[in-house]
């Protein structure tokens, strides 16, 4: 029996669903029940009332969010070593230190943080809704972490003062993109539209035709009349973009923009995770309770806008 068949057979037996982030390997995306961004996937899992197991092919903080939002389900992360470097940059001690310096300033944390950090913030945000979340707060100054680039983007959009915590938090993969590479590609493809993730630098965002999250990029590509797109985000998204827009062309803005942590998950590891029901992600309830509140506040803000 083929490995894919084995996975699908186990999935059915264990009443499981497979969630794959947009940056996962193409063969994993192809067998997933849902492909999307982290919170989008966790919310999909909440809608799957019959599912007992969530196999989350992504990195640590995403599986934690799924466990927090789906307390009645068993959440599995195929690879324990699949950790987000950016999420590791913000510790609880760092948050406490900044809260002492700015005791009356709200703390907004990007979902790309560990559950322990989320438990100490007022509200979470995604790259798709960060501007909405910041605008919803009755404060002109915000403590924001851990991505400095996203914070700068939000500050430019809202006019509010964003204090980054830590001072230089970043996504290593998105820092690989440089304007010079895009200029060369634009010479070769003058009609191409440039799509840039807000985790990229300000220099990259300034040359973009569109700045948005992975889910926003997918929507933009579908609705755009353009035939060619230069894409500045992790290479895994191109698989989905090409599947959804077969008549359009997508070019990675830097050919080696690969997140090694996201790519740790393989079909073999998904199979072993389902077969042995490992690795189970458990978030201690005191932490989960506070982190859940921060996530739910974010959902309330986005619900008002929709």
C-alpha positions as CSV (number, residue, x, y, z in Angstrom):
1,X,0.0,0.0,0.0
2,X,1.3,3.5,-0.9
3,X,2.3,5.8,1.9
4,X,-0.5,8.3,1.0
5,X,-3.1,5.5,1.1
6,X,-1.8,4.4,4.5
7,X,-2.1,7.9,5.9
8,X,-5.7,8.4,4.5
9,X,-6.7,4.9,5.9
10,X,-5.3,5.8,9.3
11,X,-7.0,9.2,9.2
12,X,-10.4,7.6,8.6
13,X,-9.9,5.0,11.3
14,X,-8.9,7.6,13.9
15,X,-11.5,10.2,12.9
16,X,-8.7,12.6,12.2
17,X,-8.3,15.7,10.0
18,X,-5.1,16.9,8.5
19,X,-4.3,20.6,8.5
20,X,-1.4,21.9,6.4
21,X,0.1,25.4,6.5
22,X,0.7,27.2,3.2
23,X,4.4,26.7,3.6
24,X,4.3,22.9,3.9
25,X,5.7,20.5,1.3
26,X,3.5,20.2,-1.8
27,X,2.8,16.5,-1.3
28,X,1.5,17.3,2.2
29,X,-0.7,20.1,1.0
30,X,-2.2,17.7,-1.6
31,X,-3.4,15.2,1.0
32,X,-4.5,17.8,3.6
33,X,-8.2,18.4,4.4
34,X,-7.5,22.1,4.7
35,X,-4.6,24.2,3.6
36,X,-4.3,27.8,4.9
37,X,-2.7,30.1,7.4
38,X,-2.4,29.2,11.1
39,X,-5.5,30.7,12.6
40,X,-7.6,29.9,9.6
41,X,-6.7,26.3,10.1
42,X,-7.4,26.2,13.8
43,X,-10.8,27.7,13.2
44,X,-11.5,25.1,10.5
45,X,-10.7,22.4,13.1
46,X,-13.3,24.0,15.5
47,X,-15.9,23.6,12.8
48,X,-15.1,19.8,12.4
49,X,-17.4,18.6,15.2
50,X,-16.9,14.9,14.3
51,X,-13.1,15.0,14.3
52,X,-11.3,13.5,17.4
53,X,-7.7,14.0,16.2
54,X,-6.1,17.0,14.5
55,X,-2.8,16.3,12.7
56,X,-1.3,19.7,12.3
57,X,1.5,19.8,9.7
58,X,3.2,23.1,10.6
59,X,5.3,24.5,13.4
60,X,4.9,24.5,17.2
61,X,3.0,27.7,17.9
62,X,0.3,26.7,15.3
63,X,-0.3,23.4,16.9
64,X,-0.5,25.1,20.3
65,X,-3.2,27.5,19.0
66,X,-5.1,24.5,17.6
67,X,-4.9,22.8,21.0
68,X,-6.0,26.0,22.8
69,X,-9.0,26.5,20.5
70,X,-10.0,22.8,20.4
71,X,-9.6,21.5,24.0
72,X,-11.7,18.4,23.3
73,X,-9.5,17.2,20.5
74,X,-6.1,15.5,20.4
75,X,-3.7,17.7,18.5
76,X,-0.6,16.1,17.0
77,X,2.5,17.8,15.7
78,X,4.4,15.4,13.3
79,X,7.8,16.8,14.2
80,X,8.8,18.1,17.6
81,X,11.7,19.9,16.1
82,X,9.5,22.0,13.9
83,X,9.8,25.2,15.8
84,X,9.3,28.8,14.6
85,X,12.5,30.8,15.1
86,X,10.5,34.1,15.4
87,X,8.2,32.6,18.1
88,X,11.3,31.6,20.1
89,X,12.5,35.2,20.1
90,X,9.9,36.5,22.5
91,X,10.0,35.2,26.1
92,X,7.6,35.7,29.0
93,X,10.4,37.6,30.9
94,X,10.8,40.0,28.0
95,X,7.1,40.8,28.0
96,X,7.1,41.3,31.7
97,X,10.0,43.7,31.4
98,X,8.3,45.9,28.8
99,X,5.0,45.8,30.8
100,X,6.9,47.3,33.8
101,X,8.3,50.1,31.5
102,X,4.8,50.8,30.0
103,X,2.2,49.6,32.5
104,X,-0.8,51.3,30.8
105,X,0.1,50.3,27.3
106,X,-1.8,47.3,25.7
107,X,0.2,44.3,24.6
108,X,-0.6,42.9,21.1
109,X,1.1,39.7,20.1
110,X,1.3,38.2,16.6
111,X,0.0,34.7,16.6
112,X,3.5,33.6,15.7
113,X,4.3,33.4,19.5
114,X,4.3,30.5,21.9
115,X,1.2,29.9,24.1
116,X,3.2,31.0,27.2
117,X,3.7,34.4,25.7
118,X,0.1,34.7,24.4
119,X,-1.0,34.3,28.0
120,X,0.5,37.6,28.9
121,X,-1.0,39.8,26.1
122,X,-4.2,41.7,25.8
123,X,-5.1,40.5,22.3
124,X,-3.5,38.6,19.4
125,X,-3.4,39.4,15.8
126,X,-2.4,37.8,12.5
127,X,-0.6,39.4,9.5
128,X,-4.0,39.6,7.8
129,X,-5.8,41.4,10.6
130,X,-3.0,43.2,12.5
131,X,-4.2,46.7,11.2
132,X,-7.8,46.0,12.3
133,X,-6.7,44.8,15.7
134,X,-4.5,47.8,16.4
135,X,-7.1,50.2,15.2
136,X,-9.7,48.7,17.5
137,X,-7.7,49.6,20.6
138,X,-8.3,52.8,22.5
139,X,-4.6,53.6,22.8
140,X,-2.1,55.5,20.6
141,X,0.8,53.5,21.8
142,X,1.1,49.7,21.5
143,X,3.6,47.1,22.7
144,X,3.8,44.7,19.8
145,X,5.8,41.6,19.2
146,X,7.6,39.6,18.1
147,X,8.0,40.8,14.4
148,X,9.4,44.2,14.1
149,X,8.7,44.4,10.3
150,X,5.0,43.6,10.8
151,X,5.0,46.2,13.6
152,X,6.5,48.9,11.3
153,X,3.9,48.0,8.6
154,X,1.1,48.4,11.1
155,X,2.5,51.7,12.4
156,X,2.6,53.1,8.8
157,X,-1.0,52.0,8.2
158,X,-2.5,53.2,11.5
159,X,-0.3,56.1,12.5
160,X,0.0,54.7,16.0
161,X,3.2,54.3,17.9
162,X,4.3,50.7,17.8
163,X,7.0,49.7,20.4
164,X,8.6,46.4,19.2
165,X,9.2,43.7,21.7
166,X,11.8,42.3,21.4
167,X,13.5,45.2,19.7
168,X,14.6,43.2,16.7
169,X,12.3,40.2,16.3
170,X,12.1,38.9,12.7
171,X,11.4,35.9,10.4
172,X,14.7,34.6,9.1
173,X,13.1,33.4,5.8
174,X,11.4,36.7,5.0
175,X,14.6,38.6,5.6
176,X,16.1,36.8,2.6
177,X,14.1,38.9,0.2
178,X,16.0,41.9,-1.2
179,X,14.8,44.6,-3.6
180,X,17.7,44.0,-6.0
181,X,16.4,40.5,-6.8
182,X,13.0,41.9,-7.5
183,X,14.4,44.6,-9.8
184,X,16.2,41.9,-11.9
185,X,13.0,39.9,-12.1
186,X,11.0,43.0,-13.1
187,X,13.4,43.6,-16.0
188,X,12.6,40.1,-17.2
189,X,8.9,40.3,-16.5
190,X,7.9,44.0,-16.7
191,X,4.2,43.3,-16.4
192,X,4.5,41.2,-13.3
193,X,2.7,42.2,-10.1
194,X,4.9,42.1,-7.0
195,X,3.2,40.6,-3.9
196,X,5.1,41.0,-0.6
197,X,4.5,39.5,2.9
198,X,4.4,42.2,5.7
199,X,7.1,40.2,7.5
200,X,9.5,41.4,4.8
201,X,11.6,44.6,5.3
202,X,10.3,48.1,4.7
203,X,12.5,48.3,1.6
204,X,10.7,45.3,0.2
205,X,7.3,46.5,1.1
206,X,8.0,49.9,-0.6
207,X,8.4,48.2,-4.0
208,X,5.4,46.0,-3.7
209,X,2.2,46.3,-5.7
210,X,0.4,44.4,-2.9
211,X,1.4,43.7,0.7
212,X,-0.5,41.0,2.5
213,X,-0.6,37.7,4.4
214,X,-0.6,34.3,2.6
215,X,-4.4,34.1,2.6
216,X,-4.6,37.6,1.3
217,X,-2.1,36.9,-1.4
218,X,-4.2,33.9,-2.5
219,X,-7.3,36.0,-2.7
220,X,-5.5,38.9,-4.5
221,X,-4.0,36.5,-7.1
222,X,-7.5,35.0,-7.8
223,X,-9.1,38.4,-8.3
224,X,-6.3,40.1,-10.1
225,X,-6.3,40.4,-13.9
226,X,-2.5,40.1,-13.9
227,X,-1.0,37.1,-15.6
228,X,2.4,37.0,-13.8
229,X,3.2,37.5,-10.1
230,X,6.5,37.9,-8.3
231,X,6.0,36.5,-4.8
232,X,8.0,37.4,-1.7
233,X,7.1,34.8,0.9
234,X,8.1,31.2,1.7
235,X,8.2,29.0,-1.4
236,X,5.5,26.6,-0.2
237,X,2.8,29.1,-1.0
238,X,3.6,28.9,-4.7
239,X,2.2,25.3,-4.9
240,X,-1.2,26.5,-3.7
241,X,-1.1,29.6,-5.9
242,X,-0.4,27.6,-9.0
243,X,-3.1,25.0,-8.2
244,X,-5.7,27.7,-7.7
245,X,-4.6,29.8,-10.7
246,X,-3.3,27.3,-13.4
247,X,-3.5,29.9,-16.1
248,X,-1.3,32.4,-14.2
249,X,2.5,32.4,-13.6
250,X,4.1,32.7,-10.2
251,X,7.8,33.5,-9.6
252,X,9.5,33.3,-6.3
253,X,11.2,36.7,-5.5
254,X,14.2,34.7,-4.1
255,X,14.6,31.1,-5.2
256,X,16.1,29.9,-1.9
257,X,13.4,31.3,0.4
258,X,12.7,28.1,2.2
259,X,11.8,27.8,5.9
260,X,13.7,24.7,7.0
261,X,11.5,24.3,10.1
262,X,8.3,24.1,8.0
263,X,9.9,21.6,5.7
264,X,10.8,19.2,8.6
265,X,7.4,17.6,8.2
266,X,7.3,14.8,5.7
267,X,4.7,12.2,4.6
268,X,6.7,9.6,6.6
269,X,6.5,11.7,9.7
270,X,2.8,12.4,9.2
271,X,2.2,8.6,8.9
272,X,4.2,7.9,12.1
273,X,2.4,10.7,14.0
274,X,-1.0,9.2,13.1
275,X,0.0,5.6,13.6
276,X,1.5,6.2,17.1
277,X,-0.6,9.3,17.9
278,X,2.5,11.5,18.6
279,X,3.5,14.1,19.3
280,X,0.6,15.3,21.4
281,X,0.5,19.0,22.1
282,X,-0.7,19.9,25.5
283,X,-1.0,23.5,26.8
284,X,-1.4,23.7,30.6
285,X,-4.9,25.0,31.3
286,X,-3.8,28.2,33.2
287,X,-1.8,29.2,30.2
288,X,-4.4,28.0,27.7
289,X,-7.2,30.0,29.5
290,X,-5.4,33.3,29.2
291,X,-4.1,32.6,25.6
292,X,-7.6,31.6,24.5
293,X,-9.0,34.8,25.8
294,X,-6.5,36.8,23.7
295,X,-7.3,34.8,20.6
296,X,-11.1,35.1,21.2
297,X,-10.7,38.9,21.5
298,X,-9.1,38.9,18.1
299,X,-12.0,36.9,16.7
300,X,-14.4,39.4,18.2
301,X,-12.7,42.3,16.4
302,X,-12.6,40.6,13.0
303,X,-16.3,39.5,13.5
304,X,-17.4,43.1,13.9
305,X,-15.7,44.0,10.6
306,X,-17.2,41.2,8.6
